[in-house]
Every structure is written in structure tokens, then in C-alpha cells.
Amino acid sequence: MEKKEEIMEKPFWKCSNCGYTLQEEKPPEVCPSCNEKCDFINVSCYTPECGFKGIDPRLG
């Protein structure tokens, strides 16, 4: 039997300064949009309400 591997999507990150959102393994040190060193918030969907895919509308 073949073992099915679960494909993990890269999380979505939102810049706390300008709101720019990108999909990467880890957030960047400097925001590519505002060129500032900002905090990035993980806005990926991890709940059934948004289907476990994409950006959680409550956070994005």
C-alpha cells in the first residue's frame, strides 16, 4: 500500500504595520512592502469555519 503524505501549505503572514500579506514558510525580517522591520501575524486558516485553507477572514 502507498502511504499518502499530507501536503502542508505555507502559512500566510500579515504585516502589523502596513497590512501586506504574503505566503512563506517564515515571515521575513523586513516587510517587502513598507520596508520596515515589523511584526508579522500568522493569518492562516486553521479552523473548520474557513475550510482549513487560505486566509482566515476573521484575521485577514
PDB file of N, CA, C and O in Angstrom:
ATOM      1  N   MET A   1       0.821  -1.191   0.000  1.00  0.00           N
ATOM      2  CA  MET A   1       0.000   0.000   0.000  1.00  0.00           C
ATOM      3  C   MET A   1       0.866   1.257   0.000  1.00  0.00           C
ATOM      4  O   MET A   1       1.915   1.315   0.642  1.00  0.00           O
ATOM      5  N   GLU A   2       0.402   2.248  -0.730  1.00  0.00           N
ATOM      6  CA  GLU A   2       1.110   3.521  -0.769  1.00  0.00           C
ATOM      7  C   GLU A   2       0.700   4.371   0.428  1.00  0.00           C
ATOM      8  O   GLU A   2      -0.468   4.415   0.812  1.00  0.00           O
ATOM      9  N   LYS A   3       1.666   5.029   0.991  1.00  0.00           N
ATOM     10  CA  LYS A   3       1.402   5.922   2.113  1.00  0.00           C
ATOM     11  C   LYS A   3       1.163   7.325   1.569  1.00  0.00           C
ATOM     12  O   LYS A   3       2.001   7.887   0.864  1.00  0.00           O
ATOM     13  N   LYS A   4       0.009   7.873   1.909  1.00  0.00           N
ATOM     14  CA  LYS A   4      -0.333   9.212   1.452  1.00  0.00           C
ATOM     15  C   LYS A   4       0.299  10.230   2.378  1.00  0.00           C
ATOM     16  O   LYS A   4       0.110  10.170   3.593  1.00  0.00           O
ATOM     17  N   GLU A   5       1.047  11.162   1.814  1.00  0.00           N
ATOM     18  CA  GLU A   5       1.660  12.211   2.605  1.00  0.00           C
ATOM     19  C   GLU A   5       0.787  13.448   2.562  1.00  0.00           C
ATOM     20  O   GLU A   5       0.285  13.843   1.510  1.00  0.00           O
ATOM     21  N   GLU A   6       0.616  14.049   3.727  1.00  0.00           N
ATOM     22  CA  GLU A   6      -0.161  15.273   3.802  1.00  0.00           C
ATOM     23  C   GLU A   6       0.730  16.437   3.361  1.00  0.00           C
ATOM     24  O   GLU A   6       1.833  16.619   3.876  1.00  0.00           O
ATOM     25  N   ILE A   7       0.244  17.199   2.423  1.00  0.00           N
ATOM     26  CA  ILE A   7       0.998  18.344   1.919  1.00  0.00           C
ATOM     27  C   ILE A   7       0.639  19.558   2.765  1.00  0.00           C
ATOM     28  O   ILE A   7      -0.516  19.984   2.811  1.00  0.00           O
ATOM     29  N   MET A   8       1.636  20.098   3.423  1.00  0.00           N
ATOM     30  CA  MET A   8       1.418  21.276   4.250  1.00  0.00           C
ATOM     31  C   MET A   8       1.617  22.527   3.398  1.00  0.00           C
ATOM     32  O   MET A   8       2.648  22.700   2.747  1.00  0.00           O
ATOM     33  N   GLU A   9       0.616  23.386   3.417  1.00  0.00           N
ATOM     34  CA  GLU A   9       0.749  24.645   2.704  1.00  0.00           C
ATOM     35  C   GLU A   9       1.537  25.621   3.556  1.00  0.00           C
ATOM     36  O   GLU A   9       1.529  25.535   4.784  1.00  0.00           O
ATOM     37  N   LYS A  10       2.205  26.532   2.909  1.00  0.00           N
ATOM     38  CA  LYS A  10       2.930  27.573   3.626  1.00  0.00           C
ATOM     39  C   LYS A  10       1.906  28.487   4.301  1.00  0.00           C
ATOM     40  O   LYS A  10       0.856  28.771   3.725  1.00  0.00           O
ATOM     41  N   PRO A  11       2.206  28.946   5.514  1.00  0.00           N
ATOM     42  CA  PRO A  11       1.273  29.850   6.195  1.00  0.00           C
ATOM     43  C   PRO A  11       1.247  31.245   5.564  1.00  0.00           C
ATOM     44  O   PRO A  11       2.167  31.640   4.848  1.00  0.00           O
ATOM     45  N   PHE A  12       0.181  31.968   5.847  1.00  0.00           N
ATOM     46  CA  PHE A  12       0.031  33.348   5.406  1.00  0.00           C
ATOM     47  C   PHE A  12       0.435  34.266   6.553  1.00  0.00           C
ATOM     48  O   PHE A  12       0.047  34.036   7.699  1.00  0.00           O
ATOM     49  N   TRP A  13       1.208  35.298   6.253  1.00  0.00           N
ATOM     50  CA  TRP A  13       1.694  36.258   7.238  1.00  0.00           C
ATOM     51  C   TRP A  13       1.227  37.655   6.849  1.00  0.00           C
ATOM     52  O   TRP A  13       1.270  38.026   5.676  1.00  0.00           O
ATOM     53  N   LYS A  14       0.781  38.429   7.837  1.00  0.00           N
ATOM     54  CA  LYS A  14       0.307  39.798   7.598  1.00  0.00           C
ATOM     55  C   LYS A  14       1.165  40.777   8.390  1.00  0.00           C
ATOM     56  O   LYS A  14       1.361  40.612   9.594  1.00  0.00           O
ATOM     57  N   CYS A  15       1.670  41.786   7.711  1.00  0.00           N
ATOM     58  CA  CYS A  15       2.491  42.821   8.335  1.00  0.00           C
ATOM     59  C   CYS A  15       1.627  43.648   9.294  1.00  0.00           C
ATOM     60  O   CYS A  15       0.546  44.110   8.930  1.00  0.00           O
ATOM     61  N   SER A  16       2.120  43.826  10.520  1.00  0.00           N
ATOM     62  CA  SER A  16       1.376  44.597  11.520  1.00  0.00           C
ATOM     63  C   SER A  16       1.435  46.103  11.245  1.00  0.00           C
ATOM     64  O   SER A  16       0.665  46.872  11.821  1.00  0.00           O
ATOM     65  N   ASN A  17       2.334  46.515  10.381  1.00  0.00           N
ATOM     66  CA  ASN A  17       2.488  47.941  10.077  1.00  0.00           C
ATOM     67  C   ASN A  17       1.604  48.380   8.904  1.00  0.00           C
ATOM     68  O   ASN A  17       0.811  49.312   9.033  1.00  0.00           O
ATOM     69  N   CYS A  18       1.746  47.704   7.766  1.00  0.00           N
ATOM     70  CA  CYS A  18       1.030  48.157   6.560  1.00  0.00           C
ATOM     71  C   CYS A  18      -0.078  47.209   6.092  1.00  0.00           C
ATOM     72  O   CYS A  18      -0.865  47.566   5.215  1.00  0.00           O
ATOM     73  N   GLY A  19      -0.148  45.990   6.676  1.00  0.00           N
ATOM     74  CA  GLY A  19      -1.194  45.056   6.293  1.00  0.00           C
ATOM     75  C   GLY A  19      -0.851  44.161   5.115  1.00  0.00           C
ATOM     76  O   GLY A  19      -1.673  43.345   4.701  1.00  0.00           O
ATOM     77  N   TYR A  20       0.347  44.301   4.571  1.00  0.00           N
ATOM     78  CA  TYR A  20       0.782  43.451   3.449  1.00  0.00           C
ATOM     79  C   TYR A  20       0.732  41.983   3.876  1.00  0.00           C
ATOM     80  O   TYR A  20       1.164  41.646   4.978  1.00  0.00           O
ATOM     81  N   THR A  21       0.216  41.118   3.023  1.00  0.00           N
ATOM     82  CA  THR A  21       0.095  39.690   3.321  1.00  0.00           C
ATOM     83  C   THR A  21       0.895  38.893   2.313  1.00  0.00           C
ATOM     84  O   THR A  21       0.837  39.159   1.112  1.00  0.00           O
ATOM     85  N   LEU A  22       1.647  37.911   2.804  1.00  0.00           N
ATOM     86  CA  LEU A  22       2.415  37.040   1.925  1.00  0.00           C
ATOM     87  C   LEU A  22       2.368  35.613   2.456  1.00  0.00           C
ATOM     88  O   LEU A  22       2.062  35.384   3.626  1.00  0.00           O
ATOM     89  N   GLN A  23       2.674  34.658   1.585  1.00  0.00           N
ATOM     90  CA  GLN A  23       2.657  33.244   1.938  1.00  0.00           C
ATOM     91  C   GLN A  23       4.077  32.696   1.863  1.00  0.00           C
ATOM     92  O   GLN A  23       4.640  32.544   0.779  1.00  0.00           O
ATOM     93  N   GLU A  24       4.650  32.401   3.031  1.00  0.00           N
ATOM     94  CA  GLU A  24       6.026  31.900   3.135  1.00  0.00           C
ATOM     95  C   GLU A  24       6.119  30.946   4.317  1.00  0.00           C
ATOM     96  O   GLU A  24       5.236  30.917   5.173  1.00  0.00           O
ATOM     97  N   GLU A  25       7.196  30.163   4.358  1.00  0.00           N
ATOM     98  CA  GLU A  25       7.430  29.266   5.494  1.00  0.00           C
ATOM     99  C   GLU A  25       7.573  30.059   6.790  1.00  0.00           C
ATOM    100  O   GLU A  25       6.985  29.706   7.812  1.00  0.00           O
ATOM    101  N   LYS A  26       8.361  31.136   6.738  1.00  0.00           N
ATOM    102  CA  LYS A  26       8.594  32.003   7.889  1.00  0.00           C
ATOM    103  C   LYS A  26       8.432  33.450   7.441  1.00  0.00           C
ATOM    104  O   LYS A  26       8.676  33.769   6.277  1.00  0.00           O
ATOM    105  N   PRO A  27       8.022  34.328   8.354  1.00  0.00           N
ATOM    106  CA  PRO A  27       7.904  35.738   7.957  1.00  0.00           C
ATOM    107  C   PRO A  27       9.275  36.354   7.716  1.00  0.00           C
ATOM    108  O   PRO A  27      10.257  35.929   8.324  1.00  0.00           O
ATOM    109  N   PRO A  28       9.355  37.345   6.843  1.00  0.00           N
ATOM    110  CA  PRO A  28      10.645  37.998   6.573  1.00  0.00           C
ATOM    111  C   PRO A  28      11.059  38.897   7.733  1.00  0.00           C
ATOM    112  O   PRO A  28      10.242  39.254   8.581  1.00  0.00           O
ATOM    113  N   GLU A  29      12.328  39.255   7.757  1.00  0.00           N
ATOM    114  CA  GLU A  29      12.836  40.190   8.769  1.00  0.00           C
ATOM    115  C   GLU A  29      12.310  41.604   8.492  1.00  0.00           C
ATOM    116  O   GLU A  29      11.966  42.345   9.414  1.00  0.00           O
ATOM    117  N   VAL A  30      12.257  41.959   7.210  1.00  0.00           N
ATOM    118  CA  VAL A  30      11.798  43.278   6.788  1.00  0.00           C
ATOM    119  C   VAL A  30      10.637  43.092   5.816  1.00  0.00           C
ATOM    120  O   VAL A  30      10.705  42.249   4.921  1.00  0.00           O
ATOM    121  N   CYS A  31       9.585  43.865   5.986  1.00  0.00           N
ATOM    122  CA  CYS A  31       8.415  43.768   5.110  1.00  0.00           C
ATOM    123  C   CYS A  31       8.784  44.187   3.689  1.00  0.00           C
ATOM    124  O   CYS A  31       9.363  45.256   3.493  1.00  0.00           O
ATOM    125  N   PRO A  32       8.455  43.354   2.688  1.00  0.00           N
ATOM    126  CA  PRO A  32       8.760  43.712   1.308  1.00  0.00           C
ATOM    127  C   PRO A  32       7.931  44.891   0.786  1.00  0.00           C
ATOM    128  O   PRO A  32       8.277  45.481  -0.237  1.00  0.00           O
ATOM    129  N   SER A  33       6.848  45.236   1.475  1.00  0.00           N
ATOM    130  CA  SER A  33       6.002  46.329   1.020  1.00  0.00           C
ATOM    131  C   SER A  33       6.404  47.672   1.627  1.00  0.00           C
ATOM    132  O   SER A  33       6.625  48.639   0.898  1.00  0.00           O
ATOM    133  N   CYS A  34       6.499  47.738   2.960  1.00  0.00           N
ATOM    134  CA  CYS A  34       6.796  49.025   3.605  1.00  0.00           C
ATOM    135  C   CYS A  34       8.274  49.173   3.981  1.00  0.00           C
ATOM    136  O   CYS A  34       8.693  50.220   4.476  1.00  0.00           O
ATOM    137  N   ASN A  35       9.057  48.117   3.743  1.00  0.00           N
ATOM    138  CA  ASN A  35      10.499  48.127   4.017  1.00  0.00           C
ATOM    139  C   ASN A  35      10.851  48.435   5.478  1.00  0.00           C
ATOM    140  O   ASN A  35      11.909  48.997   5.761  1.00  0.00           O
ATOM    141  N   GLU A  36       9.962  48.064   6.398  1.00  0.00           N
ATOM    142  CA  GLU A  36      10.186  48.267   7.820  1.00  0.00           C
ATOM    143  C   GLU A  36      10.356  46.910   8.500  1.00  0.00           C
ATOM    144  O   GLU A  36       9.889  45.889   7.996  1.00  0.00           O
ATOM    145  N   LYS A  37      11.026  46.912   9.643  1.00  0.00           N
ATOM    146  CA  LYS A  37      11.129  45.695  10.450  1.00  0.00           C
ATOM    147  C   LYS A  37       9.867  45.643  11.301  1.00  0.00           C
ATOM    148  O   LYS A  37       9.764  46.353  12.301  1.00  0.00           O
ATOM    149  N   CYS A  38       8.909  44.808  10.911  1.00  0.00           N
ATOM    150  CA  CYS A  38       7.586  44.766  11.533  1.00  0.00           C
ATOM    151  C   CYS A  38       7.327  43.401  12.153  1.00  0.00           C
ATOM    152  O   CYS A  38       8.026  42.428  11.870  1.00  0.00           O
ATOM    153  N   ASP A  39       6.315  43.351  12.999  1.00  0.00           N
ATOM    154  CA  ASP A  39       5.827  42.065  13.496  1.00  0.00           C
ATOM    155  C   ASP A  39       4.901  41.509  12.428  1.00  0.00           C
ATOM    156  O   ASP A  39       4.117  42.249  11.834  1.00  0.00           O
ATOM    157  N   PHE A  40       4.990  40.209  12.183  1.00  0.00           N
ATOM    158  CA  PHE A  40       4.107  39.552  11.237  1.00  0.00           C
ATOM    159  C   PHE A  40       3.185  38.620  12.000  1.00  0.00           C
ATOM    160  O   PHE A  40       3.635  37.853  12.851  1.00  0.00           O
ATOM    161  N   ILE A  41       1.894  38.685  11.696  1.00  0.00           N
ATOM    162  CA  ILE A  41       0.874  37.879  12.345  1.00  0.00           C
ATOM    163  C   ILE A  41       0.475  36.752  11.402  1.00  0.00           C
ATOM    164  O   ILE A  41       0.210  36.985  10.223  1.00  0.00           O
ATOM    165  N   ASN A  42       0.433  35.513  11.935  1.00  0.00           N
ATOM    166  CA  ASN A  42       0.004  34.372  11.145  1.00  0.00           C
ATOM    167  C   ASN A  42      -1.515  34.465  10.986  1.00  0.00           C
ATOM    168  O   ASN A  42      -2.248  34.364  11.970  1.00  0.00           O
ATOM    169  N   VAL A  43      -1.991  34.657   9.746  1.00  0.00           N
ATOM    170  CA  VAL A  43      -3.424  34.779   9.472  1.00  0.00           C
ATOM    171  C   VAL A  43      -3.951  33.586   8.682  1.00  0.00           C
ATOM    172  O   VAL A  43      -4.996  33.676   8.038  1.00  0.00           O
ATOM    173  N   SER A  44      -3.226  32.468   8.734  1.00  0.00           N
ATOM    174  CA  SER A  44      -3.652  31.260   8.031  1.00  0.00           C
ATOM    175  C   SER A  44      -4.901  30.687   8.683  1.00  0.00           C
ATOM    176  O   SER A  44      -5.128  30.855   9.881  1.00  0.00           O
ATOM    177  N   CYS A  45      -5.689  30.022   7.892  1.00  0.00           N
ATOM    178  CA  CYS A  45      -6.899  29.391   8.395  1.00  0.00           C
ATOM    179  C   CYS A  45      -6.570  28.018   8.975  1.00  0.00           C
ATOM    180  O   CYS A  45      -6.054  27.149   8.272  1.00  0.00           O
ATOM    181  N   TYR A  46      -6.867  27.826  10.250  1.00  0.00           N
ATOM    182  CA  TYR A  46      -6.657  26.538  10.900  1.00  0.00           C
ATOM    183  C   TYR A  46      -7.953  25.992  11.510  1.00  0.00           C
ATOM    184  O   TYR A  46      -7.930  25.011  12.254  1.00  0.00           O
ATOM    185  N   THR A  47      -9.077  26.630  11.192  1.00  0.00           N
ATOM    186  CA  THR A  47     -10.343  26.227  11.796  1.00  0.00           C
ATOM    187  C   THR A  47     -11.336  25.751  10.746  1.00  0.00           C
ATOM    188  O   THR A  47     -11.259  26.156   9.586  1.00  0.00           O
ATOM    189  N   PRO A  48     -12.266  24.894  11.149  1.00  0.00           N
ATOM    190  CA  PRO A  48     -13.257  24.381  10.185  1.00  0.00           C
ATOM    191  C   PRO A  48     -14.110  25.469   9.551  1.00  0.00           C
ATOM    192  O   PRO A  48     -14.569  25.310   8.420  1.00  0.00           O
ATOM    193  N   GLU A  49     -14.331  26.574  10.262  1.00  0.00           N
ATOM    194  CA  GLU A  49     -15.194  27.639   9.750  1.00  0.00           C
ATOM    195  C   GLU A  49     -14.719  28.207   8.420  1.00  0.00           C
ATOM    196  O   GLU A  49     -15.531  28.662   7.614  1.00  0.00           O
ATOM    197  N   CYS A  50     -13.412  28.185   8.185  1.00  0.00           N
ATOM    198  CA  CYS A  50     -12.922  28.715   6.907  1.00  0.00           C
ATOM    199  C   CYS A  50     -12.317  27.617   6.032  1.00  0.00           C
ATOM    200  O   CYS A  50     -11.607  27.914   5.072  1.00  0.00           O
ATOM    201  N   GLY A  51     -12.587  26.377   6.349  1.00  0.00           N
ATOM    202  CA  GLY A  51     -12.198  25.269   5.492  1.00  0.00           C
ATOM    203  C   GLY A  51     -10.739  24.872   5.556  1.00  0.00           C
ATOM    204  O   GLY A  51     -10.278  24.123   4.694  1.00  0.00           O
ATOM    205  N   PHE A  52      -9.994  25.343   6.543  1.00  0.00           N
ATOM    206  CA  PHE A  52      -8.587  24.984   6.731  1.00  0.00           C
ATOM    207  C   PHE A  52      -7.675  25.419   5.594  1.00  0.00           C
ATOM    208  O   PHE A  52      -6.553  24.921   5.500  1.00  0.00           O
ATOM    209  N   LYS A  53      -8.108  26.330   4.725  1.00  0.00           N
ATOM    210  CA  LYS A  53      -7.282  26.775   3.609  1.00  0.00           C
ATOM    211  C   LYS A  53      -7.325  28.283   3.496  1.00  0.00           C
ATOM    212  O   LYS A  53      -8.330  28.920   3.811  1.00  0.00           O
ATOM    213  N   GLY A  54      -6.235  28.833   3.050  1.00  0.00           N
ATOM    214  CA  GLY A  54      -6.190  30.266   2.784  1.00  0.00           C
ATOM    215  C   GLY A  54      -6.093  31.115   4.022  1.00  0.00           C
ATOM    216  O   GLY A  54      -5.575  30.679   5.050  1.00  0.00           O
ATOM    217  N   ILE A  55      -6.594  32.332   3.922  1.00  0.00           N
ATOM    218  CA  ILE A  55      -6.521  33.319   4.997  1.00  0.00           C
ATOM    219  C   ILE A  55      -7.817  33.288   5.790  1.00  0.00           C
ATOM    220  O   ILE A  55      -8.908  33.304   5.220  1.00  0.00           O
ATOM    221  N   ASP A  56      -7.686  33.244   7.111  1.00  0.00           N
ATOM    222  CA  ASP A  56      -8.844  33.280   7.983  1.00  0.00           C
ATOM    223  C   ASP A  56      -9.472  34.668   7.884  1.00  0.00           C
ATOM    224  O   ASP A  56      -8.814  35.647   8.237  1.00  0.00           O
ATOM    225  N   PRO A  57     -10.719  34.796   7.418  1.00  0.00           N
ATOM    226  CA  PRO A  57     -11.324  36.109   7.233  1.00  0.00           C
ATOM    227  C   PRO A  57     -11.431  36.907   8.525  1.00  0.00           C
ATOM    228  O   PRO A  57     -11.523  38.134   8.482  1.00  0.00           O
ATOM    229  N   ARG A  58     -11.421  36.235   9.672  1.00  0.00           N
ATOM    230  CA  ARG A  58     -11.505  36.931  10.949  1.00  0.00           C
ATOM    231  C   ARG A  58     -10.179  37.586  11.316  1.00  0.00           C
ATOM    232  O   ARG A  58     -10.140  38.499  12.140  1.00  0.00           O
ATOM    233  N   LEU A  59      -9.071  37.109  10.690  1.00  0.00           N
ATOM    234  CA  LEU A  59      -7.756  37.641  10.988  1.00  0.00           C
ATOM    235  C   LEU A  59      -7.168  38.463   9.859  1.00  0.00           C
ATOM    236  O   LEU A  59      -6.344  39.348  10.091  1.00  0.00           O
ATOM    237  N   GLY A  60      -7.592  38.170   8.624  1.00  0.00           N
ATOM    238  CA  GLY A  60      -7.002  38.818   7.458  1.00  0.00           C
ATOM    239  C   GLY A  60      -7.664  40.101   7.177  1.00  0.00           C
ATOM    240  O   GLY A  60      -7.297  40.790   6.225  1.00  0.00           O
TER     241      GLY A  60
END
